[in-house]
Amino acid sequence: MHLLQPKHTKLSPIEVEKLLSELNISLIQLPKIKINDFALPEGCEISDVIKIERIIEGKKINYYRVVAV
């Protein structure tokens, strides 16, 4: 992982269920991230959900992506 790269974390199935219910969306409504993206943690598979932590103006903001082909 590069120093300037935001932290990417694979969510557990329980965390995914909680996220989807909080946002009131389905898995296919999340933005996509390619399976061959170098930022993905090892062991990621298609349909896994990734949390991306970015720091913008001193605040930590979480983004979520689903791994796709």
C-alpha positions as CSV (number, residue, x, y, z in Angstrom):
1,M,0.0,0.0,0.0
2,H,1.3,3.5,-0.9
3,L,1.6,6.1,1.8
4,L,-0.9,8.4,0.2
5,Q,-3.4,5.7,-0.7
6,P,-6.6,5.6,1.4
7,K,-7.0,2.6,3.6
8,H,-9.1,-0.2,2.0
9,T,-10.8,-2.7,4.3
10,K,-12.9,-5.8,3.4
11,L,-16.1,-5.9,5.4
12,S,-17.4,-9.0,7.1
13,P,-20.8,-10.4,6.0
14,I,-22.4,-9.1,9.2
15,E,-20.9,-5.6,8.6
16,V,-22.3,-5.7,5.0
17,E,-25.8,-6.6,6.2
18,K,-25.7,-3.7,8.8
19,L,-24.4,-1.2,6.2
20,L,-27.1,-2.2,3.6
21,S,-29.9,-2.0,6.2
22,E,-28.6,1.4,7.5
23,L,-28.5,2.9,3.9
24,N,-31.7,1.1,2.9
25,I,-30.1,-0.2,-0.4
26,S,-29.2,-3.4,-2.0
27,L,-25.7,-4.7,-2.9
28,I,-26.0,-3.8,-6.6
29,Q,-26.7,-0.2,-5.7
30,L,-23.2,0.3,-4.3
31,P,-20.5,1.8,-6.6
32,K,-18.2,-0.7,-8.1
33,I,-14.4,-1.3,-7.8
34,K,-12.6,-3.5,-10.2
35,I,-11.3,-6.9,-9.0
36,N,-7.8,-6.1,-10.4
37,D,-7.5,-2.7,-8.6
38,F,-4.2,-2.6,-6.8
39,A,-5.6,-1.0,-3.7
40,L,-7.8,-4.0,-2.8
41,P,-6.7,-6.1,0.1
42,E,-5.5,-9.6,-0.6
43,G,-8.1,-12.3,-0.8
44,C,-11.0,-10.1,-2.1
45,E,-13.5,-11.8,-4.4
46,I,-16.3,-10.6,-6.6
47,S,-19.3,-9.2,-4.5
48,D,-17.2,-8.4,-1.4
49,V,-17.8,-4.9,0.0
50,I,-14.8,-2.7,0.6
51,K,-14.7,0.3,3.0
52,I,-12.4,3.1,1.8
53,E,-11.3,5.6,4.5
54,R,-10.3,9.0,3.2
55,I,-9.3,12.0,5.2
56,I,-10.7,15.2,3.8
57,E,-10.1,18.5,5.6
58,G,-9.2,16.7,8.8
59,K,-12.3,14.5,8.8
60,K,-12.4,10.8,8.2
61,I,-15.0,10.0,5.5
62,N,-15.9,6.4,4.6
63,Y,-16.8,5.3,1.1
64,Y,-18.1,1.9,0.2
65,R,-17.6,-0.1,-3.0
66,V,-18.5,-3.6,-4.2
67,V,-15.9,-5.7,-6.0
68,A,-16.9,-6.3,-9.6
69,V,-15.3,-7.8,-12.7
